[in-house]
Amino acid sequence: MPTNVVMPQMGESIAEGTVTRWMKKVGERVERDEPLFEISTDKVDAEIPSPAAGVLAKILVQENETVAVNTVVAVIDGEGAAVAAPAPAEAGRDDIKAEAPKAAAFAETPRRAVLAPAREPGEKVRSSPLVRRIAREHNVDLAQVAGTGLGGRISKKDIYAYLEHAPQTSGASPAPAAAPAVTMPAQAPARAPVAKKMVFTGPTNVVPMTPMRNQIAEHMLASRRTSAHVSTVFEVELTRVYNLRAQQAAEFERRNGLKLSYTPFFVRAAVEAIKEFPIVNSSVDGTNIVYKRDVNIGVAVALETGLIVPVIKNADEKNFLGIARAVQDLAERARSKRLSVEDVERGTFTITNPGIFGSLFGTPIIHQPQVAILGVGTIEKRPVVRDDAIAIRPMVYLMLSFDHRIIDGAVADQFMAAIKSHLENWEEPVL
């Protein structure tokens, strides 16, 4: 029986979407919940799973075509489900329905055996696209991995636990995907997302902007037209943070299953400074200043197709560990295109991190309707003068772009001084 595939509504405010990539061709088989196509909206990019198993009979909306929500974009012929049984190599095919990780579950889930109990023949192995990619890289049969998620679903934490304790078949060591973090001292700058190689057939090559690139362009121009941008730069010594991280990173990862990056330190310092200077957590509505009670911190994540800013909701209510979990969760889901519209809405202050690519500092553009954005440069050991002597210290430049319509330079500098003080005199435990 044919099944219509429709353009989903990714949020109440979303009226249309653009098909950016088909993952299957007409005539190919698709399983239920297997990623079928990618879409881009003015809020978020996402992979859309197939609503049924069968053969992709028709593609009605081509790549880069924009249509209204609920428009039929393809047809799946369900008759194909009975055409052939899965080949033996496919008997353990993954159930790839995307599920948003629940950060709180990590704290409540005890460590379990890394080897899976015997599975019934033909039983599906539930996992995410990220987990399957890690499995392919390390030649791991997911049927041998115990899943601690809902319904036995295998999480990233599960496969890394397996790689840590089980015999290695590929000789490779696990390398967890890092949350957006500042470059460590003495560490090479991170590589930018790899762009496709440009092929010229003449003196020029005209390529249309992707929907995300177009939205970024419009948003940046609108911000420049709206806010009176002014920037200030502070140099901050990170000796206490650097030493704390060096001493407790291994134990932090062992206890919590995630890397101890620098990003949560900057988020926590910004949250504490916002409590002292709430004007930075506001917006402008005509001739009114709208102060926000909730402190929702956006953390910019660089993707191959552009930049997206998932939001840590109520960051002022979270401790260090809660923020660290939220940062990693949102970054992973951003890169695997599993963010929801809710994940990128209602931000009140943004942190962007060009330092991961080696940048000393820059002047970021304010993310409307916010009134300030914090940029983090690369962390590196530099010679500085301390007590009339030259010393080597881990240093970082922090830059704040702020809306001079409502934030004066003195207030902006006091806000930055508060962030500097929190970082240089760090006292909050991380374990």
Salt bridges, closest charged atoms under 4 A:
GLU31 OE2 - ARG29 NE 3.00
GLU34 OE2 - LYS24 NZ 3.19
GLU34 OE2 - ARG93 NH2 2.46
GLU38 OE2 - ARG21 NH2 2.90
GLU38 OE1 - LYS337 NZ 2.61
ASP94 OD2 - ARG132 NE 3.16
ASP95 OD2 - ARG126 NH1 2.61
GLU99 OE2 - ARG126 NH2 3.13
GLU99 OE1 - ARG153 NE 3.82
GLU137 OE2 - ARG133 NH1 2.98
GLU235 OE2 - ARG382 NH2 3.04
GLU237 OE1 - ARG386 NH2 2.69
GLU237 OE2 - ARG393 NE 3.37
GLU251 OE2 - ARG254 NH2 2.82
GLU251 OE2 - ARG255 NE 2.80
GLU253 OE1 - LYS259 NZ 3.55
GLU272 OE2 - ARG268 NH1 3.26
GLU272 OE2 - LYS275 NZ 3.18
GLU276 OE2 - HIS422 NE2 3.24
ASP294 OD1 - ARG293 NE 3.75
ASP329 OD1 - ARG333 NE 2.98
GLU332 OE2 - LYS156 NZ 3.00
GLU342 OE2 - LYS313 NZ 3.77
GLU342 OE2 - ARG346 NH2 2.66
ASP343 OD2 - ARG333 NH1 2.66
GLU380 OE2 - ARG382 NH1 2.99
ASP403 OD2 - ARG405 NH2 2.66
GLU424 OE2 - LYS420 NZ 3.05
GLU428 OE1 - ARG268 NE 2.89
